[in-house]
Every structure is written in C-alpha cells, then in structure tokens.
Amino acid sequence: MLGNLHSTAAPLTASATTSASVPGVVETRHLDFFYGNHQVLFDVSLRVVQHEILALIGPSGCGKSTFLRTLNRMNDLVPSARWQGEVLIDGQDIYAPGCDVMALRRKVGMVFQRSNPFPFSIEENVAYGVKINHLARDRQHRAEIVERSLRAAGLWEEVKDRLRHPALALSGGQQQRLCIARALAVEPEILLMDEPASALDPIATARIEELAIELKQRYTIVIVTHNLQQAARISDRTSFFLMGKLMETGATQTLFTKPVRKETEDYITGRFG
Amino acid sequence: MTGGTTGGTTGIVRRGVNRTMLVMTGVCTAAVLIPLFLILYYVVREGAAGLNAAFFTRLPAPPGASGGGMANAVVGTLELLGMALALGIPLGLAGGIYVSEFAADRFSGAVRFAADALNGIPTIVTGLFVYALVVVPMHTFSGLAGAIALAIIMLPVVLRASDEVLRTVPHSYREAAVALGATRWRVLRDVILRAAKSGLISAGLLGLARVAGETAPLLLTSLNSSQWTTRPGQPMASLTVQVFDYAISPYDDWHRQAWAGALTLIALIVVVSLIARLWGGIGDRV
C-alpha cells in the first residue's frame, strides 16, 4: 500500500543552506503569511526536491492551501495578503521586487480543487496557456502541444475525436484531467495540486493518483490533500501542517508509521481534524 | 402526525396549498403578460392601417394635407440610437468592467449607488441638462444633443447590467487563467469578456430598450424636423417625437400615421434585439 517509498533525501526541513540552483527545487525560508492582521502561516521553512511528490496534510484551516498558493503567488489576488520571509524557486526569491510573476506561474503550474475548465472547447482550453505565452510556432506546433499535453494527462484517447466540443460537457474526472493537461501544456517544472481529487469519485480519483505518479518522472509535484490514504499512496515525503505551523516533514512511510511529534500522531490516527 | 406521503389530513391540506399557490402564480404570470399582448395587439391593429410605401419613403406632409410619411423620422431614430449606443455602450461597459473587476469594494459601492441614482433621474431633467450643456452653447437643437441625452440615460443601465453580468463569471476562471501566466488584461479579454459575452450583449440591449422609446429628453435636444436632416449638428426627426406631435394633432390622417410610427418603433426594437440575441448566441455554442 505505501508505494513509492524511496525517500529522495534525508530530512530536509529547516536547513537554511543555500542550495545550488537545481531545477524544480522549491524552498521557503521563515515564511510568515497574513491576510490583513490574521496570520495564516508561521515561520515555515521547507524544501521540495526535484521529481518528488510532496504531500501537504493537516486539518482544515491549517494553512496548507495558503502555503501551496504562496509558491506561485496566487495569493497576490487577495488584496490584503502580506508576507515575510523568502520563497525560492530554482534559487530565486519569487517575492523579490522585479520578479516576473507571469513567468513564475508558467514555471509553476497549478491544478485546483474544483476542476475549472474555461467555457471554451477542449482544444482551446489546453492551448490557452500556449497562446498567451506564445509557445507555439504555428498551428501545427500548437496542435502537437495540445496532443502531447492531453496524452500526458491520460485524456487523449477519450477526447481526440471531439477536440472542438465544449470542455464543460466532459465528466468531472475528465475535466480535472483536462485542467492538468492545460497546466502541462506550458511546460512547467513544478506542479501544484490543491486537493485535485476531492470532488471526484473513487475511480476518477485513482486515475488522478496514477497520473500524479507518472508525472513525477518529469515534474516536481506538491499536492495538498485531505485524504491521508492518498498522501500515503502517492507521495514520497509528507509535511504536516497545524494551525499555520509546519510541524513535521519526513519520508511518507516514516511519517505515517513513526511520526516524531505527538500532534502528527494524533492527526494521522484520527484523534482530531 | 407528520411525514405521511399519502392520506391523512396533513397531506390533503399540503396538496391543497400546493395547488392553490401553483394556480396563483400562474394567474399572476398571465396578469403580467396580458397588458403586453393587449398593447401589441392594439398597436398592430391601429398601426397596420397607416403602414404603406409612402410612410417609409416620404417626408411628412404639411399640416392639414393628407399623405406623406415618416421616412426622415425612421432614419433619424436609427441615427439617434446609433450615436447614443456608440457613446453610451463603450462608457457603460468600461465602467461596468472597472467596477466589477478593478475598483476597490468601497469605490465600486459608491459608483453603483451613483449609477442607481442617475437611473432614477427623470429623463426630462436629463434633457434639460443637455439643453443647457449642448443646445444653448451650440445655438441650435441637434441630433448630437439628442444622442448625448440618450447616452446619459443609457449609461447607468449598461454599467449596472454589465457589472452584474461580469460578477457572475466564476472566480475559478480567473484563477485558472492567472495560474497559466495570464496578465490581468489577458484574463479580462480572453476569459471574462468571452465567458460573459451573451450577458454583455443583453446589457447593451437593456440600454437600448431603455432609451429607444424616450420622447421627453428629445423634445429638448434633437427637437424634430420635417426635412431630411441627417447631419448630427441639425435638429433631427425621430419616431417618438413625431408620434407625439402627430398624436396631439387634430388630423385623422396624422393619428393613423402616429399609430404606424408606434408600430414601426416597436418592430425596430424587436428586430435589433433579435439580431443581437442571435449574434450573442453564436458564441455560446462554440
């Protein structure tokens, strides 16, 4: 049951050594985050290693989604958002002045809790990021990118004959895989997934999980999940958040079997949350 | 006893109430529709008699003489509405976009309140305002002044309607686009406006419908004309003012033409609405 146990690295929590600029590496240093005067994250220092799946778990409101959204600056959409500390992607502080946020979001793709395809055709959905970022040389190249992305998301066979049909006519699971294809089309290095399967039935969920494991070969994945079994099934390492604080990060198997902290144990054994 | 799905006095009462309410809502719906159909029926019945080729091709006859038509008023109305749309829709739409997408909550609240207040101003007052602002300095009534008055009347309707339509676009579309690296402007152009297209066309139609039948503000701005005056700087004939003038005249022939003018105006609005609806609908089907 606990697949993918090879832990890519030793405990990588708060060590603040500047790593060399390795692609796909995310590192936060002493990150505090506020909505107005309400502090949501406290001193979070965390590293994500290339080509791993890191699961973020914790009870509702623990800050795990907020943390995820600091990694591609989606929280910028909230007017009252404030932060302190550093978030490094490929060794560069993404909150430093002059950071190209649009380029950052191209590099750090995101899949949301509820599938959110645009009310356009399937093809246009996948091609949207390609279009706005001018990634296709011509129509043919664009079509190739669309096909490649849909294949990578395991959706090509199901939709290849109806690329011009409206995306909203797809099933919930298909829509979510379409959103993954759309995120992959701009060739990100890192993929953020915010409870991507929480609105799906078990079969669709299994497909998303298989997909995440496949995608790990090429991308670094950070996934927020409420589903502990899901974290155990797919992730290499797991971080446990509680009330805005990062309590513990470790190899998934270790964290689920021999957690260091009492709070972690209480949570994974279902004593709260 | 509660919860019985069949039988029992509770069930009978509940089904009775249900049926009564259903009938009442049906009756109310009919009550709303009856005046509409009566007006349409009456206008068609009276107006059809006055419709002929001359009505659409000839200028108004001199007072007392029979014959003639409202050709200049038909063209004038189209021109006035066209100019009013050209002024009012871009402004109203841009305002609606700003209020729903960019403005801080407090400011957008203030703008919405101001727009609602403007919408409540009697149109004759708007006509007076434009009279003072445009007609007096230009030393002449003009089609332009009429169009400005109509645009001012249309503005709050278009602004509020487009604001409401844009706020119904799910936030998740914005997030999805932003997460792909889209700038604010691209999100607006590619996603929000596109998703809201048919609603925005409805907003424009609402604005058009609001002003198409206006008479009072035109009396003080574009006035009327019995000649072919198509330049915006001249007084301009319009169906509404012409209908008004003819309806209060003492001539039977003019009364007939007034009905025909009313019918033409209604038909015009229906046709424009249909075209806009069809145009808006094409985008939805992808």
Chai-1 contact restraints between the chains, C-beta under 6 A:
chainA,res_idxA,chainB,res_idxB,connection_type,confidence,min_distance_angstrom,max_distance_angstrom,comment,restraint_id
A,M102,B,G181,contact,1.0,0.0,6.0,A-B,restraint_1
A,R105,B,A179,contact,1.0,0.0,6.0,A-B,restraint_2
A,R105,B,G181,contact,1.0,0.0,6.0,A-B,restraint_3
A,R106,B,G181,contact,1.0,0.0,6.0,A-B,restraint_4
A,M110,B,A179,contact,1.0,0.0,6.0,A-B,restraint_5
A,N116,B,S172,contact,1.0,0.0,6.0,A-B,restraint_6
A,N116,B,A176,contact,1.0,0.0,6.0,A-B,restraint_7
A,F118,B,Y173,contact,1.0,0.0,6.0,A-B,restraint_8
A,F118,B,V191,contact,1.0,0.0,6.0,A-B,restraint_9
A,P119,B,A195,contact,1.0,0.0,6.0,A-B,restraint_10
A,S121,B,V286,contact,1.0,0.0,6.0,A-B,restraint_11
A,G129,B,L180,contact,1.0,0.0,6.0,A-B,restraint_12
A,I132,B,A182,contact,1.0,0.0,6.0,A-B,restraint_13
A,I132,B,R186,contact,1.0,0.0,6.0,A-B,restraint_14
A,N133,B,G181,contact,1.0,0.0,6.0,A-B,restraint_15
A,P166,B,V286,contact,1.0,0.0,6.0,A-B,restraint_16
